[in-house]
């Protein structure tokens, strides 16, 4: 793995968390920890992760458009990792 793959992987793992936090804090204007507790209580975590991954789609296409294919590969790897996490969480609950 080269440096750009690692950067893309890091960005792909962190960006859904940041997108969820921005949405909760600025759009819904709620407390972040309150919302996380509500999501965990209602067993909707796989749904929230899936919706938060839409930001990875945007980042992936931005990386492809700017010819940073290695970084795009890292973002895609992070998205596939989240896919396995979502399937795992679906079968547990």
Helices and strands as residue ranges (DSSP letters): H 3-22, I 23-27, H 32-41, H 45-52, H 54-65, H 69-92
